[in-house]
């Protein structure tokens, strides 16, 4: 069974996270280079990263290879089934009913946009969902 771990990074750890995406030989321990801390996962074999904001332990469901204009594989799209979800205390919030959710203001999510370019989500807003009664008109 193929198992994987998805990790959401937040701005406070962006420098360390950057050390885990270098062009290293397979035997190089990127976690050791970055100074990040391994934590055992509960449902999958790959370790979690203590400093990350959110961890999702997953079972691989599908892998799709994408091809460039020259027909060569350029990237892989991975789809996994989440079997365990972990939220760092620094970003965990509670609803009035007691459910846990990720506070986006605290998360300060970052995204890799391509090459050496990253983005930061600095502002959040809510949009009410449309009322479905319009379909009955």
C-alpha positions, 0 to 999 in steps of 0.5 A: 500500500502506498502511503504519504504525508501532506504537510501545510507550511506556514510563514514562520517555518518557511526558511526551514521548509525551503531546505526540504525541496533542494535537488539532493541525492536520494540518501540525503536526509533533508529533515536533518539539513533543515533542522526540522523535527521528525514525529512518528505518524499514527496511521502511515509510515512516513514521519510528520514534521513537528514544526508544520502547521497541519499534517494529513496522513494519507493513503495513495488513491491515484497518481497522474503523470502530466506530459509536456509538449515533448511528450516527457513526464513533467509532473505528477498529480497525487490524490490521497485519502486522508486517514488522520488529520493533525493541527498544530496548537498554534493554528487550532481554533474552536467553534462555539460548539467545540469543533476544531478548525484552522485559524487562517489568520494564525496559519499565515499559509505560504505556497510555492508558485514555481521556481524560487517564488513563493506566495503569502495569503495575507488577507481572508474574507468570507462569501455567503453561499447562494441560497438554493431557492433560486433553482425553484423559480 
